Amino acid sequence: MKDLEPIVVSTSVDNEDAARSIAELVLGKRLAACVHIHPPMTSLYWWKGEIASDSEYLLSMKSDRNLFNRLVEAIRSVHPYEVPEIIATDVVDVDREYSAWMREELDHG
C-alpha cells in the first residue's frame, strides 16, 4: 500500500440535501474519511461573463491524493452544477493518530 498523502478536497453546492448526498456517497465509497458540511455562506464568482452571487454549502473532505481521481468521479456523478468546484489542497502535516485513522477508513484497494 502507498503511503498516505493527505489532502482536503472542497466543493460547494446550493442546498443542504445536495451536500449530504455528496458526503454520504464519498463516505460510502470510502473515498473520504471525514466530510465537514459548513453552514451556508455567500459565494461571489464569475459566471458567463457576469459576477454572480449565491448562498452555498461548502464541503471539506479529508482524503488521500491517491484517491483524488475516484473522488472527483464520484462527486461529479451527483453534483448539481454544470461546472462544479472540486479543489484539492495538500496537507503539510497531520497528527500521527489521525493519519493512522484516515488510512484505516479509506479504500486503498
Secondary structure as GFF3:
##gff-version 3
##sequence-region A 1 109
A	DSSP	beta_strand	6	13	.	.	.	ID=ss1
A	DSSP	alpha_helix	16	28	.	.	.	ID=ss2
A	DSSP	beta_strand	34	47	.	.	.	ID=ss3
A	DSSP	beta_strand	50	64	.	.	.	ID=ss4
A	DSSP	three_ten_helix	65	67	.	.	.	ID=ss5
A	DSSP	alpha_helix	68	78	.	.	.	ID=ss6
A	DSSP	beta_strand	87	90	.	.	.	ID=ss7
A	DSSP	alpha_helix	96	105	.	.	.	ID=ss8
###
